[in-house]
Amino acid sequence: MPSAVNSAFDVAFWFADTALEQNEYLQPQKLHRLLFLSQAYYAVAHDGAKLMPAVFVAEEMGPVEPNVYKAFSKGRPNMDAELFLPHEVETFLYNIWRRFGHQSAENLTRLAKGTLAYKKALKRGRRGEISLEAMRLSFSRAREAPALDQVVKPKVMRSQSGKSVVVKAWIPGTKPVDRK
Protein backbone atom coordinates (compact mmCIF):
# COMPACT_ATOMS: atom_id res chain seq x y z
CA MET A 1 0.00 0.00 0.00
CA PRO A 2 1.54 3.36 -0.99
CA SER A 3 2.17 6.03 1.62
CA ALA A 4 0.33 9.36 1.73
CA VAL A 5 3.51 11.40 1.24
CA ASN A 6 6.72 10.76 -0.70
CA SER A 7 9.21 10.96 2.16
CA ALA A 8 9.56 11.12 5.93
CA PHE A 9 11.46 14.35 5.31
CA ASP A 10 8.26 15.96 3.99
CA VAL A 11 6.60 15.35 7.35
CA ALA A 12 9.73 16.32 9.33
CA PHE A 13 9.97 19.63 7.46
CA TRP A 14 6.24 20.23 8.00
CA PHE A 15 6.71 19.89 11.78
CA ALA A 16 9.89 21.98 11.73
CA ASP A 17 8.20 24.75 9.74
CA THR A 18 5.08 24.67 11.93
CA ALA A 19 7.19 24.98 15.08
CA LEU A 20 9.10 27.87 13.51
CA GLU A 21 5.87 29.66 12.57
CA GLN A 22 4.69 29.36 16.17
CA ASN A 23 8.05 30.49 17.62
CA GLU A 24 8.62 27.13 19.27
CA TYR A 25 11.92 25.32 19.43
CA LEU A 26 11.57 21.80 18.07
CA GLN A 27 14.10 19.54 19.76
CA PRO A 28 15.34 16.63 17.64
CA GLN A 29 13.88 14.13 20.13
CA LYS A 30 10.50 15.84 19.99
CA LEU A 31 10.59 15.74 16.18
CA HIS A 32 11.13 11.98 16.24
CA ARG A 33 8.32 11.43 18.72
CA LEU A 34 5.96 13.51 16.55
CA LEU A 35 6.97 11.49 13.49
CA PHE A 36 6.38 8.25 15.40
CA LEU A 37 2.99 9.39 16.70
CA SER A 38 1.98 10.62 13.25
CA GLN A 39 2.82 7.32 11.59
CA ALA A 40 1.02 5.33 14.29
CA TYR A 41 -2.15 7.43 14.41
CA TYR A 42 -2.31 7.60 10.61
CA ALA A 43 -2.23 3.79 10.49
CA VAL A 44 -5.04 3.67 13.06
CA ALA A 45 -7.13 6.25 11.20
CA HIS A 46 -6.57 4.79 7.73
CA ASP A 47 -6.81 1.01 8.27
CA GLY A 48 -3.08 0.31 8.43
CA ALA A 49 -1.95 2.69 5.68
CA LYS A 50 1.41 4.45 5.97
CA LEU A 51 1.61 8.21 6.27
CA MET A 52 5.22 8.15 5.08
CA PRO A 53 7.70 5.57 3.84
CA ALA A 54 9.63 5.36 7.10
CA VAL A 55 11.10 2.74 9.38
CA PHE A 56 11.17 3.38 13.11
CA VAL A 57 13.67 1.65 15.36
CA ALA A 58 13.81 1.34 19.12
CA GLU A 59 16.74 3.13 20.72
CA GLU A 60 17.27 3.65 24.45
CA MET A 61 16.27 7.31 24.00
CA GLY A 62 13.00 6.27 22.31
CA PRO A 63 11.78 5.48 18.81
CA VAL A 64 13.65 7.19 15.97
CA GLU A 65 13.54 7.22 12.19
CA PRO A 66 17.25 6.60 11.46
CA ASN A 67 17.39 8.39 8.10
CA VAL A 68 15.81 11.57 9.48
CA TYR A 69 17.99 11.25 12.59
CA LYS A 70 21.17 11.12 10.52
CA ALA A 71 20.11 13.92 8.15
CA PHE A 72 19.07 16.28 10.98
CA SER A 73 22.11 15.48 13.19
CA LYS A 74 23.78 18.80 12.36
CA GLY A 75 20.62 20.89 12.03
CA ARG A 76 18.08 21.24 9.27
CA PRO A 77 19.45 19.60 6.11
CA ASN A 78 19.54 21.44 2.81
CA MET A 79 17.38 19.24 0.61
CA ASP A 80 14.25 19.39 -1.48
CA ALA A 81 11.01 18.52 0.25
CA GLU A 82 7.38 18.93 -0.65
CA LEU A 83 6.25 22.36 0.44
CA PHE A 84 2.60 21.58 -0.15
CA LEU A 85 1.31 18.31 1.20
CA PRO A 86 -2.14 16.97 0.29
CA HIS A 87 -4.88 18.80 2.19
CA GLU A 88 -5.95 15.64 4.04
CA VAL A 89 -2.37 15.04 5.21
CA GLU A 90 -1.91 18.65 6.35
CA THR A 91 -5.17 18.49 8.28
CA PHE A 92 -4.05 15.24 9.90
CA LEU A 93 -0.62 16.67 10.82
CA TYR A 94 -2.24 19.80 12.19
CA ASN A 95 -4.34 17.60 14.49
CA ILE A 96 -1.21 15.79 15.68
CA TRP A 97 0.51 19.13 16.28
CA ARG A 98 -2.55 20.54 18.07
CA ARG A 99 -2.68 17.53 20.40
CA PHE A 100 1.04 16.92 21.00
CA GLY A 101 3.00 19.96 19.78
CA HIS A 102 2.81 21.81 23.09
CA GLN A 103 4.06 18.82 25.08
CA SER A 104 7.67 18.49 26.10
CA ALA A 105 10.05 16.04 24.46
CA GLU A 106 10.18 14.17 27.79
CA ASN A 107 6.39 13.69 27.90
CA LEU A 108 6.28 12.52 24.30
CA THR A 109 9.19 10.16 24.92
CA ARG A 110 7.42 8.72 27.96
CA LEU A 111 4.28 8.21 25.84
CA ALA A 112 6.16 6.54 22.96
CA LYS A 113 8.31 4.37 25.23
CA GLY A 114 5.18 3.23 27.05
CA THR A 115 3.72 1.59 23.97
CA LEU A 116 3.82 -2.17 23.57
CA ALA A 117 5.22 -1.74 20.04
CA TYR A 118 8.29 0.09 21.34
CA LYS A 119 8.80 -2.27 24.28
CA LYS A 120 8.68 -5.37 22.07
CA ALA A 121 11.10 -3.90 19.55
CA LEU A 122 13.55 -2.84 22.26
CA LYS A 123 13.39 -6.33 23.79
CA ARG A 124 14.73 -7.69 20.48
CA GLY A 125 17.74 -5.40 20.88
CA ARG A 126 18.91 -1.90 20.19
CA ARG A 127 17.72 -0.62 16.79
CA GLY A 128 15.00 -3.26 16.71
CA GLU A 129 12.51 -2.34 14.02
CA ILE A 130 9.07 -1.25 15.18
CA SER A 131 6.56 -2.64 12.71
CA LEU A 132 3.72 -0.50 11.45
CA GLU A 133 1.21 -3.16 12.49
CA ALA A 134 2.59 -3.17 16.04
CA MET A 135 2.33 0.63 16.11
CA ARG A 136 -1.24 0.50 14.82
CA LEU A 137 -2.25 -2.06 17.43
CA SER A 138 -0.58 -0.16 20.28
CA PHE A 139 -2.34 3.07 19.41
CA SER A 140 -5.71 1.60 18.45
CA ARG A 141 -6.09 0.00 21.87
CA ALA A 142 -5.49 3.40 23.49
CA ARG A 143 -4.20 2.07 26.79
CA GLU A 144 -0.82 3.77 26.58
CA ALA A 145 -1.89 6.72 24.43
CA PRO A 146 -4.90 8.96 23.79
CA ALA A 147 -7.63 7.42 21.65
CA LEU A 148 -7.83 8.39 17.98
CA ASP A 149 -10.94 10.55 18.51
CA GLN A 150 -9.00 12.58 21.11
CA VAL A 151 -6.27 13.28 18.56
CA VAL A 152 -7.91 13.50 15.16
CA LYS A 153 -11.12 15.47 15.30
CA PRO A 154 -13.67 14.58 12.62
CA LYS A 155 -14.72 17.36 10.31
CA VAL A 156 -18.26 18.33 11.30
CA MET A 157 -20.50 20.49 9.14
CA ARG A 158 -24.18 21.31 9.10
CA SER A 159 -26.73 20.01 6.63
CA GLN A 160 -29.31 22.29 5.02
CA SER A 161 -31.65 21.49 7.94
CA GLY A 162 -29.03 22.40 10.55
CA LYS A 163 -28.23 18.81 11.55
CA SER A 164 -24.57 18.05 12.38
CA VAL A 165 -22.94 15.65 9.94
CA VAL A 166 -19.43 14.19 9.92
CA VAL A 167 -17.66 14.82 6.62
CA LYS A 168 -15.10 12.40 5.15
CA ALA A 169 -13.35 12.29 1.82
CA TRP A 170 -15.06 9.96 -0.63
CA ILE A 171 -12.99 6.93 -1.51
CA PRO A 172 -14.35 5.08 -4.55
CA GLY A 173 -14.93 1.39 -4.06
CA THR A 174 -15.37 1.48 -0.30
CA LYS A 175 -18.52 0.43 1.45
CA PRO A 176 -20.23 2.93 3.75
CA VAL A 177 -20.28 2.07 7.45
CA ASP A 178 -23.68 0.95 8.70
CA ARG A 179 -24.47 3.17 11.70
CA LYS A 180 -27.62 1.63 13.09
N, C-alpha and C positions, 0 to 999 in steps of 0.2 A: 504494500500500500504506500503510495507516495506521501511525502510530508507536505505540510501546508506552506512552508517557506523553503527556499533553496539551501540555506546554510544556518548553522547555529550562530554564526557571526551576525546575521541579519537581526536576530533576536537580541543578542548581546549589545549591538549598537543601539537598538531601540531602547533598551533599558538604560544604557549609558546616556543617550540623548535626553530621555525623559527625566532622569535624575539631574542632568545639567540644566534643563529648562526650569526645574523646580528648586534650583540652588541647593541641591543635596549631594553630598559626597557619596559616591557609590564604591564601597570597598570591594576589592576583588572577591573576597569570600561571599559577600552579599550578592554579587552578580551571579556567582555559581549557584547559590541557593535559589535565586529567582529563576534561573534557567532550569534547574531541576524541578522546581514546583510547577513551572509553566509546562514542561514536557509531561509531567505526571497528570496534572489537572486537564490538560488537553486530551490526553488518552482517555481519561474518565468521561469527559464531556462528549467525545467523538468516537465512542465505541472502539477504543484501542488504536486510533490513528495517531501518527507522529506529528507533532508541531514542527519539528526540525530534524534533519538527519544528524543525530548526535548520539554519542555513546557516553554514558555516565559511569564513572568508576568510584569505588569506595576507597577513600583515603582516610587516615586518622582524623584529619581536619574536617571531614565531611565529604559529601558527594561532589565531584568535579567533572567537568567536560574537559579532557586533557588537551584537546586541540585549542580550545579557547583559552585554557589556562596558560599554555605555552605562548600563544600569540600575545596575550595581554600581560605577560610577565614583566615587561618594561614599560607599561603604560598602554594607551590606546594605539593599536597598530594602524599603520597607514595602508589600508586596503579598500577595495571596492566592496560596498555592501548595498543592499536594496534600501533606498531611502523611503520608498513607499510600499508598505506591505499591504496585502489584501485587507479590505475593510473589516472583515470578520476576524482576522488575526489581530489587527490593531485593537479592536474592541475587546477581544479576549485578553490581550496583554495589558490593556488599560485596567481591566478587572483584577488581574493578578497584582499589578502595581498598586491599585487602590487598596487592596486587602493586605498586601505584604510589604509594600515599598517603604512605609514609615517604620517598620520594625527593624531592630538592630540586627547586625550580622550574627550576633550570638544567639538571639531568639530564633532566627531562621535556621541556624545550624542545629540548635537543639531540636527543632521541629523535624528537620530532614534526617538527623541521626536517630530520631525516635521511630522512624518507619521500619517496618519489617523488611522491606526491600533492601534498605541500606544495611541493616544488621546482618541479613543473610549473605549479602555480597562481601561484607567485611570479614565474616566468618571464614569465607573461602580464601582470604588472604588480601593483603594490600593490593590495591588496583583491581580488585574483583569487579567484574562488570555487573552493573545493575540493569537487569532486563526491563524493557518497557512494560511487559506484562506484570512483572512484580511491582513496578511503580504504580501501574493502574490499579492493581488489587489493593495495595497499601492505602491509596488515597480514596478509593471508592468505598472502602469500609469505614472510613472517617473516624477511626479510633484514635489514631495518632495525630490527625490533622483535621482542620475544618472541613465540613461537608461541601460538596460541589456547589450547592445552592447558597452557601455562605460566601463563596468566592466569586462565582460567575453568576451575575444577576441576569435573569431572563429579560428580554426586551418586551415591555408591556406597553400596549397602545390601547386606544379606545375605538370601539366600533361605532357605526353611525348612530346606534341607539344609546351610546354612552357606556356600554358594557366593556369591562377590561378583558383584553385578549392577549395571549402570549404570542409573540411574533418570532418565527424562525425562518431561516433561509430555506427555500424549496430545493430539495435534492431529488431529481428525477429518478424514478425506479424504486423509491423507498415507500414502505407502507406506513400510513398514518397510525399513530398510537391510539388505541381504543381507550377512551377515558370515561368509562361508565362507572 
